[in-house]
Amino acid sequence: MKYSECVLCVDALLKSKLILSDYPNASIGEPVPDCSPLTSEENPRVPRGGFGRESGVYFICSADRNVYYVGKATRKNLHEEIWGKLSTPEVDDQGYRQYPKNYFRLRESLPFTCRDAVTSGNVRLGVVTITEPALASLAEVYVQSIYLAREGCLPPLNSRIG
């Protein structure tokens, strides 16, 4: 499933009658447009302030924007949640960022190719902010469930729903 499809799923969820009846002002934002690469000097900054202090869902994706992982931040802490999974990058001799201490690297039950892509920095980061923090968990589970329905499995780096 592609990142753009996931964004559409979150948007559709928040615009549903079920959500609008209790959260009429809920909306999304996409502060890192089109899933930015993590290896280059254009590394997306996830600031401690700004959208880094918002709630939402984030996506770690392949270079061609296939979703590897869906995560959430429910406490207005996207910065901490994202970097908690990736850890501080190291820069190689050519100026590319790598993530040798990432959360996924030692989880041998997960696909090696996906874990290696994260470690080498050959992934992209997508972020969808959600104005109502209580809806971030629901959005994460919803996207994972849609992924499961469409692909027959969870995203490769998610070991369970939620």
C-alpha positions as CSV (number, residue, x, y, z in Angstrom):
1,M,0.0,0.0,0.0
2,K,1.4,3.4,-0.9
3,Y,1.8,6.4,1.4
4,S,-0.7,8.5,-0.6
5,E,-3.4,5.8,-0.1
6,C,-2.7,5.9,3.7
7,V,-3.2,9.7,3.8
8,L,-6.5,9.4,1.9
9,C,-7.6,6.7,4.5
10,V,-6.8,9.0,7.4
11,D,-8.6,11.9,5.7
12,A,-11.7,9.8,4.9
13,L,-11.8,8.5,8.5
14,L,-11.8,12.0,10.0
15,K,-14.5,13.1,7.5
16,S,-16.8,10.2,8.3
17,K,-20.1,10.8,10.0
18,L,-19.0,8.6,12.9
19,I,-16.1,11.0,13.7
20,L,-17.7,14.3,12.8
21,S,-20.6,13.7,15.2
22,D,-18.2,13.9,18.2
23,Y,-15.2,15.7,16.7
24,P,-16.6,18.3,14.2
25,N,-13.4,20.2,14.0
26,A,-11.0,17.3,13.5
27,S,-8.7,17.8,10.6
28,I,-5.3,16.6,9.2
29,G,-2.2,18.3,8.0
30,E,0.7,16.9,6.0
31,P,3.8,18.9,7.1
32,V,6.3,16.6,5.4
33,P,4.9,16.6,1.8
34,D,5.0,13.5,-0.3
35,C,7.0,11.4,2.1
36,S,10.5,12.9,2.3
37,P,13.7,10.8,1.9
38,L,15.7,10.2,5.1
39,T,19.2,9.7,3.5
40,S,19.8,13.0,1.9
41,E,20.8,16.4,3.0
42,E,17.1,17.2,2.5
43,N,16.4,15.0,5.6
44,P,13.1,16.1,7.0
45,R,13.5,17.9,10.2
46,V,11.0,16.8,12.9
47,P,11.3,19.8,15.2
48,R,10.9,19.7,18.9
49,G,8.4,22.6,18.4
50,G,6.1,23.1,15.5
51,F,4.6,19.9,14.1
52,G,7.0,17.9,16.3
53,R,4.7,18.9,19.2
54,E,1.5,17.6,17.5
55,S,-0.3,14.3,17.5
56,G,-0.9,12.2,14.4
57,V,0.3,9.2,12.5
58,Y,3.7,8.7,10.8
59,F,4.8,6.3,8.1
60,I,8.2,4.8,7.4
61,C,8.2,3.9,3.7
62,S,10.4,2.4,1.0
63,A,12.2,4.6,-1.5
64,D,9.2,4.1,-3.8
65,R,6.7,5.1,-1.0
66,N,5.4,1.6,-0.1
67,V,4.5,1.7,3.6
68,Y,6.8,-0.3,5.9
69,Y,5.5,0.9,9.2
70,V,2.6,2.9,10.6
71,G,3.1,4.6,14.0
72,K,1.2,7.1,16.1
73,A,1.8,9.9,18.5
74,T,-1.1,10.6,20.8
75,R,0.5,13.0,23.3
76,K,1.5,15.8,21.0
77,N,4.9,14.2,20.7
78,L,5.6,13.3,17.0
79,H,9.2,14.3,17.5
80,E,9.8,11.8,20.3
81,E,7.8,9.0,18.7
82,I,9.6,9.3,15.3
83,W,13.1,9.6,16.6
84,G,12.4,6.9,19.2
85,K,12.0,4.5,16.3
86,L,14.8,5.8,14.1
87,S,17.3,7.1,16.7
88,T,19.9,9.7,16.1
89,P,21.3,9.5,12.5
90,E,24.9,9.1,11.8
91,V,26.4,10.7,8.7
92,D,28.6,8.7,6.4
93,D,31.6,10.0,4.4
94,Q,29.4,11.0,1.5
95,G,27.0,13.0,3.7
96,Y,24.2,10.5,3.8
97,R,22.3,9.8,7.0
98,Q,22.1,6.3,8.3
99,Y,20.2,4.9,11.4
100,P,22.3,2.1,12.8
101,K,20.6,2.2,16.2
102,N,17.0,2.1,15.0
103,Y,14.3,0.3,16.9
104,F,13.8,-2.4,14.2
105,R,17.4,-3.5,13.6
106,L,17.4,-6.3,16.2
107,R,13.9,-7.6,15.7
108,E,14.8,-10.7,13.7
109,S,11.2,-11.7,13.1
110,L,10.8,-8.7,10.8
111,P,11.9,-8.8,7.2
112,F,15.7,-8.2,6.8
113,T,15.3,-6.1,3.6
114,C,13.0,-3.6,5.4
115,R,15.2,-3.5,8.6
116,D,18.2,-3.0,6.4
117,A,16.5,-0.2,4.4
118,V,15.8,1.7,7.7
119,T,19.4,1.1,9.0
120,S,20.9,2.4,5.7
121,G,18.5,5.3,5.6
122,N,17.1,4.2,2.3
123,V,13.5,5.0,3.5
124,R,11.1,7.9,3.5
125,L,9.2,9.6,6.3
126,G,5.6,10.6,6.0
127,V,3.7,12.5,8.7
128,V,0.0,13.2,9.0
129,T,-0.9,15.5,11.9
130,I,-4.3,15.2,13.5
131,T,-5.8,18.1,15.4
132,E,-7.6,15.8,18.0
133,P,-4.9,13.7,19.8
134,A,-7.6,11.2,20.9
135,L,-8.0,10.2,17.2
136,A,-4.4,9.3,16.5
137,S,-4.7,5.8,17.9
138,L,-7.9,5.2,15.9
139,A,-6.2,6.5,12.8
140,E,-3.2,4.2,13.3
141,V,-5.4,1.1,13.8
142,Y,-7.7,2.1,10.9
143,V,-4.8,2.4,8.4
144,Q,-3.2,-0.8,9.7
145,S,-6.6,-2.6,9.3
146,I,-7.1,-1.2,5.7
147,Y,-3.5,-2.4,4.9
148,L,-4.3,-5.8,6.2
149,A,-7.6,-6.0,4.2
150,R,-5.9,-4.9,1.0
151,E,-2.5,-6.7,1.3
152,G,-3.4,-9.7,3.4
153,C,-0.8,-8.8,6.0
154,L,0.3,-5.9,8.2
155,P,3.0,-3.4,7.0
156,P,6.3,-5.4,7.2
157,L,7.7,-3.6,10.2
158,N,4.5,-3.6,12.2
159,S,4.3,-6.8,14.3
160,R,0.7,-6.2,15.5
161,I,-2.2,-3.9,15.1
162,G,-2.2,-0.8,17.4
